[in-house]
Amino acid sequence: MEKKVEILAYHGWGINKDFWNKLASVIPDSIPLKPANRGYIGKPFYPRFDADTKFRVVFTHSYGLHWSNSAVLSKADLLVIFNGFGDFHPENKSLNAISIKGLETMIKGFEADPEQVLNNFYKNCFHPSEFKAEIPSDLNKELLLEDLKKLRNTRFPLIDLDFGSTMVAIDSAEDKILLEPRGENMLDGHYNKKFVKVFENEGHALPFINPKDCWSYLCSIIPIFERYENNR
């Protein structure tokens, strides 16, 4: 059967491609979700859209937007950004100071005790869930620290991105990593079709913790997703 929809997905800092497993489990089997892997845990992997794909979708979570492949983004018909950001530090002055201090503490701590920093990060990332992430033995500590330092000055100017027809920003109101939703500001100024959604009482790892509501929302605004859902 000819493929109609295909999803490439890029995870955030400190985790790997398995982050997308729960969301993939609620998506119809006829829509393949192909997760990329940065290489923090396991070997790096950068998927591509198949030639017969008619509707190309990219999912990014957090820092995933920044290491996703620009050539892939340029071919996408839809970009869905889960708890993403252009600049890591928020514009609000008081939150900006808290964010800068927190990042520098993480960088200094990671150089001394990577596992402890990751444990603290996972606790905040998966808040308010009680999910306990295990520290794997095959960590690429050099890459983790390198990307952590990039957050000091990272910037992703979506306004300069010439791609696709639709953008969706999905944020969490209780995000302990970004401290405030960024979707509205990130998509401000775009003249393509766009949607911004904030999930209340949810944290940074939203698509992992609450995949059903994420997929239901996407089906409600993206007609081709809804058609596939109805044809299960």
RABEL-V383553 format. One line per field, one symbol per residue. ss: DSSP state (a for helix, b for strand, c for the rest). phi: phi as a letter, one per 20 degrees, with the letter a starting at -180 (. if undefined). burial: + if it has 9 or more other C-alpha atoms within 8 Angstrom, else -. A space follows every 10 residues. Layout:
BEGIN
ss->???
phi->???
burial->???
END
This chain:
BEGIN
ss->ccccbbbbbb ccccccaaaa aaaaaacccc cbbbbcbccc bcccbccccc ccccbbbbbb bccaaaacca aaaaaccbbb bbcccccccc ccaaaaaaaa aaaaaaaaaa aacaaaaaaa aaaaaccccc ccccccccbc aaaaaaaaaa cccccccaaa cccccbbbbb bbcccccccc ccaaaaaccc ccbbbbbbbc cccccaaaac aaaaaaaaaa acaaaaaaaa cc
phi->.ffdcbcdcc eefnccffge gffffdeggf dfddeecfof cnffbcfcff fefececcdc clfgfedfff ffgfefebdd delebeefef fgffffffff ffffffffff febgffffgf ffgffegefe gdeeefedfe fffgfgffff ffcfbcegfe eealdcccdd ddfdfeeemb fdggffefne dffbcccdef lcdfegfeec ffffffffff ddgfffffff ef
burial->--++++++++ +++-+++-++ +++--+++-- +-++++++++ ++-+----+- --+-++++++ +++++--+-- -+++++++++ ++++++++++ ----++--++ --+--++-++ ---+-++++- -+++++++-- ---------+ --+++-++-- ++-+-+---- --++-+++++ ++++++-++- ++++-++--- ---+-++++- -++++++++- +--++--++- ----++-++- --
END
